[in-house]
Structure formats: structure tokens, C-alpha cells
Amino acid sequence: MTEERSHLSVQGEPPARWGAARLLTPPIDAHRRPRGPYTVAAALLRRLVPPLLGQAPELVAAHDIEILAAAPELAGIVPARRGTIDAELSDEERILVPAPRRTLRLANGIAEFVRDGVRPGRAIAVCNAAAADPTDLELLDVMTRRVPPATLTIMVYSGGPEPPPDTRGPDELWAAVDRCMREGFLHCAAELGERGLAATEPGGALWWRFAQRTATALGGLGRTEEARAIWDRVRLSSQDPKMHAAAAYGTAMLDARHPDPARRDLLRARAWMNAAIAISTLLPDPADRAFKLGFDRNGLALIELREGRLDAALALVESAIELAAGLGERHRPHRMVLLANRARLLAGLGRAKEALDDFGAAIALDPGFPDTYLERGNLLFKLGRHGAALADFEHAMRAGPPLPEAYYNRAELRSVRGDTEGALADLGRVIELDPGCLDAYINRAGLLAGQARDEEARADVEDGLRLSPGNPYLLTVLGQIETAAGRHAEAGAALDRAVESAPGLAAAWGNRGVLRYATGDLEGAVEDLTRAIDLSPQADLYGNRAVALRALGRTAEAEADDRRAARQS
């Protein structure tokens, strides 16, 4: 979430009418300067967690990751029941930076903890919201949406007292930046990292750590040019080959992973990655050289993959795995990433058994990392091993804070298995966790329309179209709904737009064929249904075309379609 607060009720001054008995905590000053990320969250958790440890220990245990991420001072009383191996690693081994979306997962987990742990009828007042960290703004947004007002009234105020200046020195700033990067608090890491760079000698060891973290945080936030400028400062300030190799890798990844695919420059990324590899081969320490060279080859594999050369990408990853074999027990996350990447490539090349073996080996290295379960579950789903896929999706759900992707994947599996109500429940959970998930609206609208729950489907279509105006999948569902309602002109307009914008979408042609049949255009119906069948031969399409052909008196063709439909059912 950015600094926008679409759901927050921002007021001017706190209301005098609220007495201390109703307020859950004293008014919370959300200004990010004294504490940084999750200032509001920590105040709430410090109030709620201690009594709930005795009253509802299972609730605290179910949210241990969220509690400790937002309020690390509670580590003395809240056991870390779940988690990845990151906590036990040295600084040089921690290569994984949480994605920006992790804070949404944390916010949903904290909101659920507050919702289930607060006695109804309480309230909080939060001031200095205009100066709050994005983690708190996101949390307040999620709590406003997900915690019923009858349980907790949330009032947010833009004004408030100005805190004292931040006088932290470089070492204290580094500790804060390091925590932010561990937890995925990228906005704060970038802000404090810039201060750390200004407070340290360019080219020195601490300056380098600030530079590396700050550039990485900026890249993760999509602030590509700011990140590039820091890597340029590294090149200008240092003659250390490790710094230059890392700066070349970081610059390459800015081009290879640009959030806008149209702005990715794979040619320039390859040039920078080749530079990184060339420098890494010159590192004097064998362990450093093996680790860094494997890291760089894995980066080059991403470029090969995005250029469609899966075999070349696989060869690079395998060479990186060979290098990692000489690292002993060190660099487990590095080896986990390499094994998972090889698994993805093997799956893409149709080598499913080997891919599953690699996913299993990656999971063994870090059983608490949910992403690998998700990916293995997806492969198992494609292989028709639904029970094993379900187990992986549900393991990913349990491994950490609420994970929308796991519920989305389980919804697809449930839909394929005919559990429509279960799929709808999962898609509802996805939308509750992430109202910006367009695919969840598309899939739920389609399922609802298939059950003739047209008004509910229409609501999802409208919500989805606000996120993605002109989306052909949503227009296809809208056309289906309008056809069922007898609003043929509106249905035709929606389906015409759908086939124009997505001529390869079989459902759009099939639904327009149904509409044309309903309006008496039998030849047009057969034409559209034939186009749909050419794109995606399915039993319902053959069955619908058979009806249209029979109405035209083309009985033999209709009977042939009936047989095709029966074979596919």
C-alpha cells in the first residue's frame, strides 16, 4: 500500500467524548519517526497480547509471526512457533528479501488477531496519521475494512504533536535498516538507508551495507531509477571487486525484473550480468567465488528464461548447483532457491518427476517457506494429483500469515473437483484478504453465473471492471448475465467488446454464440460456436452447436456434435 488511505476516516482532532473506559489504549501517536514500522500495531499488540496469552493462548500462537514482526519486544513472552530458517542465519547467508506484499499478509493477520481478541464495543484513536509509516497506514486500512465497527471503532487523525528529532547514529540506523529488510518493511528501509548513506564514509564497509540494502529496497518498491542511482554511486565510490560484482548484478536485475514488462531491457540486463560474472570469477576466496558466481549464473538464467531459452537457463542453474555443492552446510537459502528454480525449469520442460524431486529437496532445506509448497502444489494440480496438491496448498496456508494465493489455488482445485461452494468460499477469502485481486472477481463471477446467481455475479463483474475497465473475461460473464436476463442489446455490446479485445478467448465466442441463438441468428450462432470450439474444444460448446445445427435442419452434423460432447463429458 502507498500513502493513500482509501478506506480510512481521517479527522481533524480527536473527539473529547471518548472516555478512557471505551478506548482500548491511550491515543496512539502513529508518527514514524520515533519507532518506524508498525508503531500503531505494536501499541495494540502490547495491550492485547499479555492478557490473551492466558485467556486464549491458541489465538496468540496462531499469529506468532505477525506479532513478532510488528512488536519484536514481545519476543520474551511470545514463542516463535512458525517461521523460516532466516532467523538462524548469518548476515551473508540471508539472500531472500520478503516481497512488498508481505506487509499485506501481516496486516491481515494482525487485523484478524485484533478482531478475535478485542472485547466488542472498544475504540482506538490514532493521531499523526499523515506522518505514519506505510505499514501502519496499510494496517489501519485493513482493520477499517475487516474489523466490524461494533467490535472496534477506528478513528484516524492527521494532526498531532511533533516528536523530537531522530538523533540515531549510523550503528543504530543500521540495526533498524537490517530489521526492516528482514521483515520486508521496504519503505522504511529505503528512507533510513538513505540517511545511513549520508552518515557514513562512501566506500566503507558500513556504507556498503547501507547501499546494498537501500538499492534492494528501492528496487523492490519499483523505484527503479533511484535504485540504479545508488548502484552507480557504488561504482563511483569503490574499487572492491565484491561491491562491483554485486552492483552489476543489482543493476541487471533492475532491468530484468522491472515491474512494467514493457520496460524490461533484457539486452542491457545481460550486459550487466556478464560483467557481474566476469568480476565474480576473479574473487580470491574460493567460497566467496563459488557463492557469488552461482548467484550470478542464477541471475543470468532468469534472463535466458525471459528470452524463452529454457535449456540454456537450466544449464546455468545446474552449474550454480554444482558450485553450491562445495559450500557445505552454509548458504541453505541459496541452495533452496537454486533447487526451486531448477524445479520450475524442469516442469516447464515437461520433466515433472525431476521437478517434484527438486521441490521436495528445496522444502527439506526450509520447511517453513510457504512459496515452495505453493509451487509444488501447482505442479501436482497440473498432473492431476489433487490430494497431494491440496495438502501442499493447505500447508502453505498454515506456514505463515494469511496467504491469498494459497486460497486462490485451492479454489481452482475445488472448482475442478466439482466443489463449487468450497471454491466460492475460497475466492471470497481471497477478496477479503486482497480486494485488488482481479482474477478472484473473474473466477467468482463465472462460478456464480454458472449457478444462475446472476445478481451476485453482476456485483463481482462491476467490482472487477472498476479494477480493470474493459476486461474481456468480465465482459464475457456480463454478456452471459445479460443474455439470461433477456437484455440482448446489452449482452451483445459486452460480448462484442470481449471478442474484439481478446479474439483468442473461447468463452467470449461461445457466449456470443448462445446470444445469437437466443436472438434467432442461427447461422451466426454456429459460426461463433465453431470459432470457440477451434480455440478450446469442450463438451458444452459441442452441445450448444448441436442445438443450433439441429434448428437449422443440419441433423447429421448435430448428431456428430452430440457424440463429441458425450465423449468429452
N, C-alpha and C positions, 0 to 999 in steps of 0.2 A: 504494500500500500504506500502511496505517496502521501504528501502532507494534506491532500484533500480529505475531507471528513463528510462524506455524502450522507451518513445516517446520524451524525451527531447533532444534538441540540445544544448549540453554543450560545451562551447567555453572556450578559454583561457583568453582573455582580451576584455573588451567592445570596440566596434568599434567607432573610432573618427568621422566617417562620419555621425553619427546620431546627428542631431541638436535638440535643445530644443523644436522646434516647432513640431517635429514629436513625441517626447517622451510624453507619457501620463502623466508620473510622472518623477521626477528626478530618476536616477538609484536607484533601491531598494536593500538594503542590507538585504539578507534573513537569516543571521546568527541567530540561535535560541536563543543565549544567552541573548540578552537584553530583548526580548519580549516573546519568546516561540512560541506557535502555531499560525499559520496564520499571520505571520509577513508580508508576501507578500500580502496576501488577504486584511489585514487591510489597507495597504498603498493604494491599488487600491480603496477600498471602501471609504476611507476618501476623495479621489479625486472625485469619481463618485457620491456618494450619495447626498451630499448637492445640487448640481445643479439639479439633477434628481428629487428631492423632489418637485421642482416647475415645471419642464418640463414633467415629467412622473411619477406622484405620484403613479399610479396604478402599475407600474413596481417595485417600492420600496416596496409597500405593499405586492406584490406577493412573495417577497423574504425576508420578515422581519426576519424570523428565521435564515436564513443563514447569513444575515448582522449582526445581534446582536450576533450570536455565534462567528463570526470571528472578529468583531470590536465592543466590548461592549461599547467602549467610545462613540459610536453613539446613545446610548440609549436615550439621551436627545432630539434627533430630529427624531428618527425613532420609531413610536409606535409599541408595540408588539401586533400585530393583532391576531396571532395564537399562539398556544403553549399548553403544558400540565399544570397540576396543580403544577408541581415541583417548580416553582418559588415562590410560596406562602407557602412552607412547611418549617418546622424546620429541622435542620440537621439530627436529629434522625429518622425523617419520610421519608427521601429520601433514598429509598432502591433500586431504579432502576438505573442501570448503562447502559448508551447507548452502544449498540453493536459496535464493531470496524468498522463495515460497515457504521455507521452513517456519518463518515467523507467523505465517497464517495458520500453520498447524499448531504452533504453540498457543496462539491466541484462541483458537477453537478449544483446545484442551483446557486452558485457564478459564474460559467462559463456562465450559461445562462443569468444571470444579466449583466455580462460584455459584452457578445456578443450583447445583445439587447440595452445596454446603451452607448456603445462607438461609437463615430463618426468614420467611416471607414478611414483606412489609418494611424492609430496610431501604436505605438510600446511601448514595455516596455523592459528594460534591468534589469536583476536580477543577482547580484553577490553573492558570498559566498554560492552558492547552495550546496556545499559539506557539509556545516555545518547547512543546513536548517532543520527545524522540518519536520517530515513525513507528517504533514497536508499540508504544503506548497509544498512539492515535489509531493504529490498526486494532489493538485490543479493545479500545473503547467502542470502535465501530462494530466489532463482532459482538461485544456484550450488549450493546444497544439493540442489535438485531436478534440475538439469541437468548438473552436472559429476560423472562417476562417482567414487565414493569411492576406487576403485583409482587414479584419476588424482590426486585431491586430497582429502585428508581435511580437513574443515572443522569446527573446534571453536570454539564461541562461549561466552563467559563474561560474566556480568552484572557482576561486580565489576572493580575496577581502580583505579589511582591517580587522585586528583582533580587535574585540570590547574589551572594558575594562572588567576586571574580574567581575563576578557576586558576589556582596557582600551582597545579601539579607540574612536577619536573619530568624530564624525559623517561626516567625509570618507571614512574607511576603511570605516565601516559602509555608506555609500552605494555604494562600489565593490563590496562584497560583495553587497548587495541587487541592484544592477544586473546583476551576473553571474548571480545566481540567477534573475532574471526572464528574461534572455536564454536560459537553458538550460532553464527550466521547473522549477526547484527551488523549488516554491511554499511548502512548509513553512518552509524556512529564510528565504525572502523575507519571509514574514509575521512570523516571530519576530524577525528583525533589523530589519525595518521598524518594528515597534512600538518597539524600542529607539531607532531613529533619530528617530522622532517625539518621544519623551521627551527627546531630547538636543538638539533644535533649537527655534528660536523659532516658535510657531504662526503660520501665515500667510506665513512667509518662503519664499523660492524653494526651498531645500533641504528644508524641512519639507513643502512641497507635493509634491516629487518622492517623498519617503518615503510620504506619504499616498496618492498615486495608485497607487504600486506595491503598497503593503500592502493597500489595499482590493481591488485587482485580484487579488492572490494569494489573499486570503481568499475572494473570490467564486469563483475557480477551484477552490478546495478544497471548495466547498459550504457554507462557514461564512458564510451569508448575513447573519445579523443582526450579526455582528461587522463585516462589510464595510459594512453600512448605517450602523453607528455611526460609522465613520471618515468616510464621506461627510457625515454630519451634522456632524462636527467641522470639516470643510472649510467648510461653510456658516456655522458659528458663528465661524470664525476669519478669514475673508477677505471682502473686497469686490471681489476681482479677477474680472471677468466670465469670463475663460477658466477659472478654477478652478470657478466656479459652473456654467458650461456643462458642464464635464467631470463635476462631481459629479452634476448632473441626469442626464446620460447614464449614468453608472455605476450610479446608483440604479435607473433604468429597466431596465437590463439584469439587475439582481438579480431583479426581478420577472418579466421576460420569459424569462429563461434559468434559472429556479430548477430545480435537479436533480430535484425532485419535481414532475412536470407538474400534479398536483392542487393544488399550492400556488402555481402561477403566477398572478399578478394582472395580466392584460393591460390592464385599465382603469386601474389605478394606474400601470402602466408607460407607457401612452400619455400620461397627465398629466405625468409627469416628462420624457418625451421631447419633448413640446410645449414644456415650459419650456426644455429644452436648446436647441431650435431657435430659440426666441424670443430667448434670450440670444446665441446664435451670430450671429444676423443683425446684432447691434449691435457686433461686434468691429471695431475701426477698421482693422486691417491687411487689405487685400484678399486676400492669400494665406492668412492665418490664417482669415479668414472663409470663403473657398471650401473650404478643407480641413475645417474644423470643421463647417460646415453640411452638407457632403456626408457626413461621418462620421455626423452625427445623422440625416440623412434615411435613410441606410442602416439605422440602428438602428430607425427608425420602420417601415421596410419589413419588418423581422423581425416586428414586432407585427402588421402587416397580414397577413403570410403566416400567422401562427399563428391569426389570426381567419378565415382562408380567403379573403382578398381578394387573389388573385394579381395581378390587373390593377392594383390600387392599389399593391401592393408594387413591381411592375415600373416604374410611373411614377416612384416615389420613387427607385429605384435609377438609372433613366435620368437623372433630374435631377441626382443626385450625380455621375454620369459626366460630364455636361456641365460641372459645376463643376470637376471634376478636370482637365478639358482645359486649363484656364488655369494649371495648376501647372507646366507644362513637364516637365522630366525628374525633378522632385522627387516624392517620395511614391509610389514604384513599388509598395510593398506595398499601399497604399491603393487604387491603381488596379487592382492584381491582384485584390484582394478584391471590388471592385465588379464587375469583369468576370465573375468566377466566380459571384457572386450573381445577376447578370443571366442567366448561362447556366442556372443552376438553375431560375430562374423561367420562362425561355423553354421549357426542357424540360418543365416542369410544365404549360405551356400548349400543348404539342404542337408547338412551333416548333423542331424538332430541328436543322435546318441552322444556324439563327442561334445556337442554343445551342452547337453544336460550334465555330462560328467564335469565339465568346466564350471558350470553354475554351482554344482554341488561342492566343488573344491573351493570356490570363492566364498560360499556360505560357511564352510568349515573354518575359514580364516577369520571371519567376523560374523558370528551367528546373529548379532543384534542389528545388522544393517538391513533395513527393510527393502531397499530398492532391488536387491538381487533376488529376493523371493518374488517380487512383482514380475521381474523379467522372466524368471524360470516358470512362473505360473502362466505367463502369456504363451510361452513356447509349449508347455504342456496342454494348454487350451487348444492351440492350433493342431496339436497331434491327436486331439480327441480324448485325452486322458483327463476327463473333467474332475474326477475325485481328487487327483493329485494337484490339479490346478487350483481347485477350491481351497485345499489345505494351505497352499502357498499364499494365496490372496489373504486368507484369514490370519496366517502367521504374520504377514506384513501389517495387518490391522493392529495386532497385539503388540508389535515390536516398538511402537512409539506413539507420539501424539496423533490425533485423527488425520488420516491419510486419504484424501478424496479419491485418488487414483485407484486405491485398492477396492473401494466400494463401486467405482465405475466399472472396473474389470469384473468384479463379481456380478454386477448387474448384467453385463453381456453374457456371462456364463449362465446365469439363471434364465435369461431370456431364451437362449439356445435350448436349454433343457425343459422349456415349457413352463417355468415358474414365473409367470408374468407378474403376479403380486409381489413376489420377492424382488424381482428386477425393479419394479416401480418403487418399492421401499428403498432399495439401494440408491436409485437415481435421486430420490427425494433427499436422502442423506448427503449425496454429493452436492446438490444445490444448496442445502442448508449450510454445509461447510464452505462452499465456494460458489456464491451466486453468479460469478462470472464465467462458470464452466459452460460454454456454449453447447458442447456435444451432449451434455446431460439433458439440456432442454430439448434438443433434437430427438434424442432417443426416447425420452419420456413422452414427448408429444406423439411420436409414432406409435408407441405402445398403447397410449390412451386412445388414440384414434382407432387403432385396431380393435379395441374393446368397445367401440361406439360411445366412449366417454368424451364426446366432442367438445363440450364446454371447457372441461379441464384441459384437453389438448389445445384448444384455442388459446387459453391463458398462457400455456407454455410457449406456443408459437409467438404470441405477442411479446412475451418477455425475451425470447431468443432474438426476435427481429430487432428489438431495441439494442441488443448487443451487436448484432450483425445484420444491418439492413440489407435486404435483397438476398439473404442466404437461400440458395436453391433447395436445400434439404427442408428447411422450414416452409418455404413456399410450396413444396410438394405436399407436405402434410396439410397446409392450409387449403390447397386445392382439393384434397380428399375430404376435408371437413365441409367445405362449401358445396361440393358435389352432393354429399349426403344430406345437406340441408336444402337442396334444390335451388341453391343460389348459383346458377350455372354461369352467368356472366362473370361473377367474382371468381369462381373456380377457374374459368378459362384464363382470366387475366393472370392469376397466380401461377398456373401451370405453364402458360406461355413464357412468362419471365423465367421460370425454373429451367425449362429446356433450352432457352436462349443462353442463359448464363452457364449451364452445366450440361452440354449435349451428351455427355457420357453417363448421365445419371439415369439408370434404368427405371427407377421408381417414378421419376417425373413423367417419362414417356408412358409407363404403364397406367398411371393415374389419369393422364390426359386421354388415354385410350378408353378408360372407363367412362370418363366425362363425355367423350364423343358418342359412345354407345348410348348413354342416357339422353343425349340430345337428338338422337336419330341419325347421326352421321356414322353409318356402319362401316363404310369404306375407310373413313378417317380413323375409326377405332381399330380396324385391322392393321392399318398402316402403323399407327403408334405402338400397338402391342407387338407387332413384328420387330420394330426398332428396339423395344425393350427386351425382347427375347434374344435378339442378336447380341445385346450388351450383357445380359445376365439371364440365361435360360432357367426359369423357375416354374414350379407346378402351377402356382396361381395365375401366372401370365399365360401359360398354355391353356388353362381352363377358361380364362376370360376371353382369349382369342377364339376358342372353340364356340363360345356362346355367340360372338359376333359373326363368325363364319356361318354358323347354323342359321342365324337370322337372315343372312344373305342367300341362303339356299345352297351353300357350298358344303354339303353334308360330309363328303368323303374327307375333305380337309379338316372339318370339325372333329370327325371321329379320330383322325390321326393325332390331333392335338389332345384329345381326351386320353388317348393311350400314352402319349408323352407325359401328360400330367400325372397319370396313375403311376408310371414308372418312377417319377421323381418324388412322389408323396411318401 
